[in-house]
């Protein structure tokens, strides 16, 4: 009886297997879907890579003006060791300067919010540091901190601290009046009000400052390395141009752009997760 049931179910199972096989996409279909998704998502980059060599050929530009994308990619792929340590140095300086700049900005923001006297003293100085171009302050910073890594970090701190400073003050000032009244009724002093009410309320603004400052930190490090330091992507950009290694110069710029985008993406992810926790 069992054999007869098996024989009866055999054609049905075979038909179900064939139907399942028809539903499963083949390897070519999967590859086509993947390429289509890449084309839809990254079509501006693909269009740029296709138009780049056509533009060079149409204008008759030499490699001294702009190398082809293939030459840039070849140098990047065949010499990864040339870019590895500069990327690590630039990322290390950027992270260190970003962390210090955020700490300085948040600390100054808390002090300015708590004290009108400190606001009158610190706010004009912060505005001056923000308005004056960083390249104009570079000779002074180099005299004070030397022509090395210290000046690189200081430059990043100067670029980063003001967004953290201003957004911390605005975030702490945006606490609803009802919450302030509740802490006042409970007899809370200034210190507990700051660290239990106003500063937690400013966390979304602080994380926004982190997201905005992350690519700025990369830019500051690149500028300082280009003008002062002997390490990092900025120095690789400068030295490649001096040696007329144009493919490497453009590849360094491409790597710096990718690093800046990666820092922005990491900061945005951190912002989203922290805001979800505190909200």
GUVEX-358311 format. One record per residue (C-alpha): x, y, z. Coordinates in pm, 1 decimal. Layout:
REM GUVEX-358311
      east     north        up
         X         Y         Z
...
This chain:
REM GUVEX-358311
      east     north        up
       0.0       0.0       0.0
     287.7     232.5      75.1
     436.5     163.7    -267.2
     108.4     249.9    -436.7
      84.4     580.5    -247.6
     439.9     662.7    -349.0
     364.8     583.2    -712.1
      56.8     802.4    -700.2
     244.2    1096.7    -549.6
     541.9    1062.4    -782.1
     402.2    1259.1   -1080.8
     268.5    1531.9    -849.6
     605.4    1572.0    -678.8
     783.5    1581.2   -1013.0
     547.0    1849.5   -1142.5
     596.8    2053.2    -823.7
     973.5    2023.2    -867.4
     952.5    2146.0   -1226.3
     735.3    2439.8   -1120.6
     981.7    2528.4    -846.5
    1265.5    2512.7   -1099.1
    1077.2    2748.7   -1329.5
    1025.8    2993.0   -1043.4
    1396.7    2997.6    -951.0
    1588.1    3251.7   -1157.6
    1895.3    3131.5   -1339.4
    2249.0    3257.7   -1296.8
    2218.9    3494.5   -1592.1
    1896.9    3639.8   -1452.7
    2061.1    3702.3   -1115.4
    2359.4    3870.6   -1278.8
    2126.0    4082.7   -1490.4
    1929.6    4192.3   -1185.9
    2249.3    4280.6   -1001.6
    2386.6    4483.4   -1292.5
    2052.5    4657.3   -1334.5
    2045.1    4751.9    -965.7
    2401.5    4884.5    -985.7
    2317.5    5083.0   -1299.0
    2007.3    5237.5   -1142.8
    2182.3    5323.4    -816.2
    2515.0    5447.9    -950.3
    2426.4    5574.5   -1297.2
    2579.1    5924.2   -1239.3
    2917.4    5770.2   -1155.2
    2898.4    5531.6   -1449.2
    2803.6    5816.4   -1682.7
    3095.9    6022.5   -1551.9
    3341.5    5737.5   -1610.2
    3216.0    5696.4   -1965.7
    3212.5    6068.2   -2045.2
    3554.9    6135.3   -1891.8
    3773.4    5967.4   -2159.7
    3541.8    6090.1   -2436.1
    3583.7    6447.6   -2310.6
    3963.7    6408.0   -2296.7
    3974.2    6268.2   -2650.5
    3741.5    6535.0   -2792.3
    3951.6    6819.5   -2649.4
    4288.1    6660.3   -2719.3
    4403.8    6688.4   -2357.9
    4721.1    6510.9   -2253.9
    4772.1    6309.4   -1935.9
    4934.1    6617.0   -1779.4
    4592.7    6784.4   -1779.6
    4384.8    6483.9   -1676.5
    4474.0    6113.3   -1694.9
    4218.9    5859.9   -1809.3
    4009.3    5668.1   -1554.9
    4181.4    5344.9   -1659.4
    4527.0    5488.0   -1577.3
    4405.8    5613.6   -1240.8
    4243.2    5279.5   -1155.1
    4553.0    5088.7   -1269.6
    4784.0    5284.3   -1040.1
    4540.1    5247.4    -752.8
    4504.5    4870.6    -794.9
    4868.3    4786.7    -872.9
    5020.7    4997.8    -592.3
    4789.1    4965.7    -290.9
    5083.6    4991.6     -51.2
    5144.9    5349.4    -167.5
    4800.3    5454.8     -42.8
    4756.1    5237.1     266.0
    4968.8    5423.4     520.6
    4869.7    5773.0     399.0
    4504.1    5674.5     439.2
    4570.4    5545.2     790.6
    4758.0    5860.7     890.9
    4489.9    6089.9     749.8
    4210.0    5891.7     915.7
    4396.7    5888.9    1249.8
    4450.8    6265.9    1246.8
    4093.2    6328.3    1136.2
    3942.5    6109.2    1408.7
    4164.9    6259.5    1677.7
    4092.0    6615.4    1570.3
    3721.1    6540.7    1533.5
    3693.1    6395.0    1883.9
    3889.8    6681.4    2041.1
    3697.7    6941.5    1842.7
    3363.9    6794.7    1946.9
    3470.2    6785.6    2311.7
    3591.6    7145.7    2298.7
    3278.0    7262.8    2117.7
    3036.3    7086.3    2351.5
    3229.3    7200.6    2659.0
    3234.4    7562.6    2547.2
    2866.7    7540.8    2455.5
    2774.8    7422.0    2804.8
    2985.8    7694.7    2967.4
    2837.5    7968.0    2745.7
    2482.9    7849.4    2812.7
    2540.7    7842.2    3189.8
    2717.6    8177.9    3223.8
    2628.1    8508.9    3054.1
    2976.8    8634.3    3146.0
    3139.7    8341.3    2967.5
    2909.9    8401.1    2671.8
    3032.3    8759.6    2641.7
    3395.1    8648.2    2659.3
    3394.6    8332.1    2449.3
    3137.1    8398.5    2180.3
    3334.9    8676.7    2002.4
    3651.1    8465.1    2006.8
    3465.8    8167.3    1862.7
    3318.6    8383.7    1587.4
    3662.1    8522.0    1500.9
    3807.6    8171.2    1472.5
    3518.5    8075.2    1249.3
    3533.3    8379.6    1021.8
    3910.3    8400.2     968.9
    4024.0    8159.5     693.0
    4222.4    7870.1     829.5
    4499.3    7927.9     575.5
    4548.5    8277.5     716.4
    4601.8    8132.6    1064.9
    4831.3    7858.0     942.0
    5162.6    8050.1     982.0
    5069.1    8143.6    1338.3
    4964.9    7788.7    1423.4
    5286.5    7651.5    1274.3
    5491.5    7892.6    1486.5
    5303.3    7791.0    1800.8
    5270.4    7415.7    1751.8
    5545.2    7333.4    1501.6
    5541.1    7193.7    1152.6
    5414.7    6851.0    1243.8
    5120.3    6648.7    1365.0
    5031.7    6890.2    1643.8
    4940.1    7165.9    1400.5
    4737.6    6919.9    1190.2
    4522.8    6826.6    1490.0
    4484.5    7190.0    1598.2
    4363.3    7287.1    1252.1
    4099.7    7014.9    1262.4
    3989.2    7122.5    1610.2
    3945.9    7483.0    1492.4
    3737.0    7368.7    1195.6
    3524.4    7127.0    1396.4
    3453.9    7296.3    1728.0
    3224.4    7576.4    1605.9
    2940.9    7356.2    1470.5
    2946.7    7156.8    1795.4
    2959.3    7479.4    1996.7
    2668.9    7654.4    1823.5
    2445.0    7348.1    1797.4
    2505.3    7257.5    2161.9
    2392.7    7603.4    2271.9
    2085.0    7594.7    2048.9
    1995.1    7240.2    2157.3
    2022.3    7324.8    2526.1
    1809.0    7634.3    2474.8
    1532.3    7438.9    2300.3
    1411.3    7257.9    2613.9
    1032.8    7306.8    2658.7
     928.1    7553.7    2924.6
     713.4    7288.8    3095.9
    1021.5    7074.5    3162.3
    1207.4    7375.8    3299.9
     915.3    7457.3    3528.6
     905.7    7098.7    3655.8
    1274.9    7105.5    3750.2
    1220.5    7446.9    3910.5
     931.1    7319.0    4121.1
    1144.1    7025.7    4232.3
    1410.6    7271.4    4347.3
    1678.2    7146.9    4111.9
    1998.1    7349.4    4101.1
    2178.8    7465.7    3789.6
    2424.6    7176.0    3766.9
    2164.5    6895.3    3782.3
    1939.9    7086.6    3541.9
    2222.7    7108.8    3289.2
    2331.7    6744.5    3300.6
    1989.7    6585.7    3352.7
    1769.7    6805.6    3135.1
    1938.4    7048.8    2897.6
    2243.6    6850.3    2788.4
    2046.6    6528.7    2714.7
    1799.2    6739.2    2515.9
    2090.0    6871.2    2307.0
    2217.6    6524.1    2208.3
    2038.6    6523.6    1868.2
    2193.7    6862.6    1790.1
    2536.5    6740.9    1901.3
    2509.1    6434.9    1678.3
    2406.2    6658.7    1389.9
    2723.3    6859.5    1449.4
    2923.0    6534.8    1440.3
    2772.1    6441.7    1104.1
    2840.1    6784.4     956.8
    3193.5    6799.0    1092.2
    3314.1    6453.2     985.8
    3392.2    6544.4     621.2
    3523.3    6884.0     732.5
    3776.5    6702.3     951.7
    3906.5    6510.7     649.2
    3934.5    6835.9     454.2
    4126.7    7004.2     734.8
    4371.3    6716.4     762.9
    4429.8    6711.1     387.5
    4499.0    7084.8     382.3
    4738.2    7067.2     676.8
    4921.6    6766.6     533.3
    4948.8    6933.4     195.3
    5100.4    7250.7     338.5
    5289.7    7129.3     645.1
    5313.4    6762.7     727.5
    5523.3    6500.3     553.8
    5272.3    6217.8     586.9
    4916.3    6137.9     485.0
    4708.2    6174.0     172.5
    4766.3    6547.5     157.4
    5141.8    6496.7     137.1
    5090.3    6222.5    -124.2
    4886.1    6467.6    -332.1
    5161.1    6728.1    -312.7
    5453.1    6495.5    -377.6
    5276.9    6322.7    -668.6
    5217.1    6656.1    -837.1
    5577.1    6760.8    -787.1
    5702.9    6436.3    -942.6
    5449.2    6470.6   -1227.6
    5285.8    6140.8   -1133.5
    4945.8    6258.9   -1244.6
    4771.8    5922.8   -1223.8
    4878.7    5889.9    -860.4
    4774.0    6246.7    -787.5
    4425.3    6186.3    -920.8
    4405.3    5849.3    -746.6
    4499.5    6016.6    -417.8
    4221.6    6268.5    -466.6
    3980.6    5983.5    -538.9
    4085.0    5798.4    -223.5
    4049.0    6118.2     -17.9
    3698.3    6166.2    -154.6
    3605.4    5807.9     -69.2
    3746.4    5852.7     281.8
    3542.0    6169.3     332.5
    3224.9    5996.8     214.3
    3295.4    5700.5     443.1
    3342.2    5928.8     744.6
    3017.8    6106.5     664.4
    2835.6    5773.9     635.7
    2973.7    5646.5     967.2
    2881.6    5970.4    1142.5
    2530.7    5957.2     997.1
    2487.9    5598.3    1117.6
    2609.3    5693.3    1465.0
    2372.4    5991.1    1469.0
    2073.4    5778.4    1373.3
    2143.0    5514.1    1636.5
    2209.6    5760.0    1918.5
    1902.4    5969.0    1837.7
    1688.2    5654.9    1830.6
    1813.6    5565.1    2178.5
    1752.0    5903.9    2337.0
    1425.2    5987.7    2163.9
